[in-house]
Amino acid sequence: MGFTVDAETLAGLPDLLDRLSDDASAAREYLVRNTRLHWVGIVSLIAHGHERAVAEADSFFSTVAGPIAHDDAGRVRAAVDYYRHTDAASAARVDATLPHPSAGARAVLTPGAHPGLFNDVTRPRDVLVPPPDHHGDFPYAPSWTQGLSPAAQIRNIIWMLTSLGAQLGICDRAYDPVAELVEPMSGDFAGLRGCADVFERLAGASAGMSSNVQWGAVCLDRVWTGSAADSCEDVLVRVDAALAEAQEPLRLVAEEYRRAAETVYEVNTLMGEVVNALIDRALIAFLALDGAAASSETVIGPVVLGAVAGYEISKVWDLFRHAMELVDLARVAMAALDTFLQGFSLFGNHPLPVLSTAAPSLPA
């Protein structure tokens, strides 16, 4: 096919690329803003891996926004300006001298909405909503059957009062005091779950950007043909493919964070139960020792109550060891996740594609 151009309609392509740049920049800002974790407890073990995963996604969207969308928008805009001030015959002669790209993938129209030429098919930024506070995903379920547990009763009362306060707008959410106590040991499970949301939504945004670029490539043949047009389409097709392929690894990241959050929450819950029992048994041991001291004139009192105290102290020690075992299990899980993130097995056999920064061959 020879050279043809509808310069006025082609002017919609750099606008489409500008919107792509804005969408990719919004994705990058969303990523950085919503992936901050509280580096306490076992979650601190994935600090390096987390930073690596965030940096990889940040680099990807930064490349889309700048060297790809922004720079290519300027190149196409320069071509449109050239065509507006040059007669068709001169433009055709110049186009014939340009190197033609090697045969590659062509834009293929997929099912879905198809708006006017170079208009967006989707609004990628619409999916970039802030993740909710996931503390509410796993609410504490108070058990009023634990009538003999002083710690449980106090825990239940505080949860009930803060739950009521949340409904009245006094508190941001219901609070489980024991969970708040053990979270510094077990880690920020809500933050990890929020990271899962972030990467999942970035995958959705990447899909939207892919659809918009694909539609731009499809529209291109209708308004511009020739060597320069083919070079531009080649770039658009590769950008579309990169954005489409990025969805899978981003969703894999999300799934890993989701699993990590569930692991940390499970440890958090079990640690809460251990702390609850520790308080109860420590209190019983204290009362038994106090009773033994008060009945020191008798023989049976100190012996019996001392035995009770010794038994409860041994149980406290057993619970403490169980708590440490839980922490060790969580450490193993977090270490595995960190290795997964740092080694980029996070992305499996589909690493985030390296986008080409090659400029389409356009007239100077």
Secondary structure as GFF3:
##gff-version 3
##sequence-region A 1 364
A	DSSP	beta_strand	4	5	.	.	.	ID=ss1
A	DSSP	alpha_helix	7	10	.	.	.	ID=ss2
A	DSSP	alpha_helix	12	34	.	.	.	ID=ss3
A	DSSP	three_ten_helix	41	46	.	.	.	ID=ss4
A	DSSP	alpha_helix	47	63	.	.	.	ID=ss5
A	DSSP	pi_helix	64	70	.	.	.	ID=ss6
A	DSSP	alpha_helix	71	84	.	.	.	ID=ss7
A	DSSP	alpha_helix	88	97	.	.	.	ID=ss8
A	DSSP	three_ten_helix	124	127	.	.	.	ID=ss9
A	DSSP	three_ten_helix	134	137	.	.	.	ID=ss10
A	DSSP	alpha_helix	150	168	.	.	.	ID=ss11
A	DSSP	alpha_helix	177	186	.	.	.	ID=ss12
A	DSSP	alpha_helix	189	223	.	.	.	ID=ss13
A	DSSP	beta_strand	224	225	.	.	.	ID=ss14
A	DSSP	alpha_helix	227	294	.	.	.	ID=ss15
A	DSSP	alpha_helix	300	342	.	.	.	ID=ss16
A	DSSP	three_ten_helix	345	347	.	.	.	ID=ss17
###
